[in-house]
Every structure is written in structure tokens, then in C-alpha cells.
Amino acid sequence: MRFLVDECTGPSVARWLKEQGHDVFSVYEESRGAEDDFLLSKANSDGRILVTNDKEFGEKVVWEGKPHKGVIILRLRDERTENKIRVLRYLLERHAEELEGNLVIATETSVRIIRFKK
């Protein structure tokens, strides 16, 4: 899969996804400080699922109707890298086919998927 990992999610998460064989653009390493609209547009044009901790991306795709290839929002109480990776691993193992084109909001205990017409 192709991912764009937001700066707030961190370079360790991006590296872990790369180690799992995914094609990853790390905002922290390659485009630090970029605006949210630019990142959402880049992810869409590059065919990447955006991985972020920033709930504003949900507002952009739901309320503003911004085009996207998929957005994963991690809404975690424990923001440590290990926990982010644990939740992403679960998403990839159990919900991989539902990530593309949808908004996925994941916590430590739940996954909510808002489906968009393809």
C-alpha cells in the first residue's frame, strides 16, 4: 500500500510501514511544516492513504468534501510510537481492504469507518 505519514504521527511510524514493505512518504523527513491542504492534495494525487493524528483532516474530507485516497486518523490516549504501530498493525491485519478511499478513525479499542462512494 501507499501511505503519506503526517509529521505529527512521526518518522518511526513511517519507517515501520516501510519495513513492512509499503511505499511511504514521510512528511517529517521530506516536507516538514507543510500545510494540511497541501498534504491532503499530495496524498490524493500520489494515490496515498494519509496517516495522521490530526482530526482536522476528517473535517476536510467529510465537511469540505476534499478529494482523498483514504485517511486514517489515530485518536489515541497513548501517543507513544509503539502504540501507534500496534494500532496500525491491527488496521492492516483486520481492515486493509477498507482503508483505501475511506475515512478510518482508530483508537486503542475501536475502529470507525466512514465509507465514501468510489
C-alpha positions as CSV (number, residue, x, y, z in Angstrom):
1,M,0.0,0.0,0.0
2,R,1.0,3.6,-0.5
3,F,0.9,5.9,2.6
4,L,1.7,9.5,3.4
5,V,2.6,9.7,7.1
6,D,1.9,13.1,8.7
7,E,4.6,14.9,10.6
8,C,2.6,14.6,13.9
9,T,2.5,10.8,13.5
10,G,6.2,10.6,13.3
11,P,9.2,9.2,11.4
12,S,9.3,6.0,13.4
13,V,5.8,5.1,12.2
14,A,6.8,5.9,8.6
15,R,9.9,3.7,9.0
16,W,7.9,0.8,10.4
17,L,5.5,1.0,7.5
18,K,8.4,1.0,5.1
19,E,9.9,-2.1,6.9
20,Q,6.5,-3.8,6.3
21,G,7.0,-3.3,2.5
22,H,4.8,-0.3,2.0
23,D,5.6,2.7,-0.2
24,V,5.8,5.6,2.3
25,F,6.2,9.4,2.0
26,S,7.2,10.7,5.4
27,V,6.2,14.4,5.9
28,Y,8.6,14.6,8.9
29,E,11.6,13.6,6.7
30,E,10.6,15.1,3.4
31,S,8.2,18.0,3.8
32,R,8.3,19.3,7.4
33,G,5.9,22.2,8.1
34,A,3.7,21.6,5.1
35,E,0.1,22.9,5.2
36,D,-2.7,20.4,5.7
37,D,-4.4,21.2,2.4
38,F,-1.1,20.6,0.5
39,L,-0.6,17.3,2.3
40,L,-4.1,16.1,1.6
41,S,-3.8,17.1,-2.1
42,K,-0.4,15.5,-2.3
43,A,-1.6,12.2,-0.8
44,N,-4.6,12.2,-3.2
45,S,-2.5,13.0,-6.3
46,D,0.1,10.4,-5.4
47,G,-2.5,7.7,-4.6
48,R,-1.5,7.5,-0.9
49,I,-3.6,6.9,2.2
50,L,-2.9,9.7,4.7
51,V,-2.0,8.6,8.2
52,T,-2.3,11.3,10.8
53,N,-3.2,12.2,14.4
54,D,-4.8,15.4,13.3
55,K,-8.7,15.2,13.4
56,E,-8.9,18.3,11.1
57,F,-8.3,16.0,8.1
58,G,-11.6,14.3,8.9
59,E,-13.3,17.6,8.7
60,K,-11.7,18.4,5.4
61,V,-12.8,15.1,3.8
62,V,-16.3,14.9,5.4
63,W,-17.5,18.5,5.7
64,E,-15.4,20.2,3.0
65,G,-15.6,17.3,0.5
66,K,-11.9,17.4,-0.2
67,P,-10.8,14.6,-2.5
68,H,-8.7,11.8,-1.0
69,K,-7.5,8.2,-1.4
70,G,-8.1,7.4,2.2
71,V,-7.4,8.9,5.6
72,I,-6.5,7.1,8.8
73,I,-6.8,9.3,12.0
74,L,-5.2,7.9,15.1
75,R,-7.1,9.2,18.1
76,L,-5.0,7.6,20.8
77,R,-4.7,8.2,24.5
78,D,-1.2,6.8,24.4
79,E,0.8,8.7,21.8
80,R,3.9,6.6,22.1
81,T,5.3,5.2,18.8
82,E,4.8,1.6,19.9
83,N,1.1,2.2,20.5
84,K,0.7,3.9,17.1
85,I,2.4,0.9,15.4
86,R,0.2,-1.5,17.4
87,V,-3.0,0.2,16.2
88,L,-1.8,0.4,12.6
89,R,-0.7,-3.2,12.6
90,Y,-4.3,-4.1,13.7
91,L,-5.8,-2.0,11.0
92,L,-3.6,-3.6,8.3
93,E,-4.3,-7.1,9.6
94,R,-8.1,-6.7,10.0
95,H,-9.2,-3.8,7.8
96,A,-6.7,-3.4,5.0
97,E,-9.4,-3.8,2.3
98,E,-11.4,-0.9,3.9
99,L,-8.6,1.7,4.1
100,E,-8.5,2.9,0.6
101,G,-11.0,5.6,-0.2
102,N,-12.5,5.8,3.3
103,L,-12.0,7.8,6.5
104,V,-10.8,5.5,9.3
105,I,-10.8,6.7,12.9
106,A,-8.9,4.3,15.2
107,T,-8.5,4.3,18.9
108,E,-6.9,1.7,21.1
109,T,-10.3,-0.1,21.4
110,S,-12.3,0.8,18.4
111,V,-12.3,1.4,14.6
112,R,-14.9,3.6,12.9
113,I,-15.0,3.6,9.1
114,I,-16.8,6.3,7.2
115,R,-17.2,5.0,3.7
116,F,-17.2,7.2,0.6
117,K,-18.6,6.3,-2.8
118,K,-16.0,5.1,-5.1
